[in-house]
C-alpha cells in the first residue's frame, strides 16, 4: 500500500491499496501484482509478465517460450 500511496498520492493510493488487499483471498489467483503506472482498482491484466520463469511455465505453459 505504501508504494501505491507514494506513486498515486494519499486518496488514490489508499483506494488502490485497499482494493489490492481485498483481492488477497483464496478465490483469486495469486502472483506478483506490482503497482501500475496509472490508477486502477483492478488487477494487472498481464501478471504473467512479472512472474518467475518456473511459475510462469507451470501456470501459463502456452505463453512461455520453450528453451530449445
C-alpha positions as CSV (number, residue, x, y, z in Angstrom):
1,X,0.0,0.0,0.0
2,X,2.9,2.4,0.7
3,X,4.1,2.1,-2.9
4,X,0.6,2.9,-4.2
5,X,0.4,6.0,-1.9
6,X,3.9,7.2,-2.9
7,X,3.1,6.7,-6.6
8,X,-0.5,8.0,-6.7
9,X,-1.0,10.2,-3.7
10,X,-2.9,9.6,-0.5
11,X,-6.5,9.3,-1.7
12,X,-5.9,7.3,-4.8
13,X,-3.1,5.3,-3.1
14,X,-5.2,4.2,-0.2
15,X,-8.1,3.3,-2.5
16,X,-5.8,1.3,-4.7
17,X,-4.1,-0.3,-1.8
18,X,-7.3,-1.3,-0.1
19,X,-8.6,-2.9,-3.4
20,X,-5.3,-4.8,-3.7
21,X,-5.6,-6.1,-0.1
22,X,-9.2,-7.1,-0.6
23,X,-8.2,-9.2,-3.7
24,X,-5.9,-11.2,-1.4
25,X,-8.1,-14.2,-0.7
26,X,-8.3,-17.9,-1.6
27,X,-10.6,-17.3,-4.6
28,X,-8.3,-15.1,-6.5
29,X,-5.3,-16.3,-8.5
30,X,-2.1,-15.2,-6.6
31,X,1.1,-13.9,-8.0
32,X,3.1,-10.8,-8.1
33,X,0.9,-7.7,-8.6
34,X,3.1,-4.6,-8.9
35,X,1.6,-1.1,-8.5
36,X,0.7,0.1,-12.1
37,X,1.8,3.4,-13.5
38,X,-1.8,4.6,-13.9
39,X,-4.5,4.5,-11.3
40,X,-6.8,1.4,-11.3
41,X,-8.6,-0.7,-8.7
42,X,-8.4,-3.7,-11.0
43,X,-5.7,-6.4,-11.0
44,X,-2.8,-6.1,-13.5
45,X,-4.2,-7.5,-16.8
46,X,-0.9,-9.3,-17.6
47,X,0.6,-10.7,-14.3
48,X,2.5,-13.4,-16.3
49,X,4.9,-10.6,-17.4
50,X,6.1,-10.3,-13.8
51,X,6.2,-13.9,-12.8
52,X,9.3,-16.1,-12.3
53,X,10.1,-18.3,-15.3
54,X,9.4,-21.5,-13.3
55,X,6.0,-20.3,-12.1
56,X,5.0,-18.9,-15.5
57,X,5.9,-22.3,-17.1
58,X,3.7,-24.1,-14.7
59,X,0.6,-21.8,-14.8
60,X,0.9,-20.4,-18.4
61,X,2.6,-23.1,-20.5
62,X,1.1,-21.8,-23.7
63,X,2.6,-18.3,-23.2
64,X,6.1,-19.4,-22.2
65,X,8.8,-19.8,-24.8
66,X,10.5,-23.1,-24.6
67,X,14.3,-23.3,-24.4
68,X,15.3,-25.5,-27.4
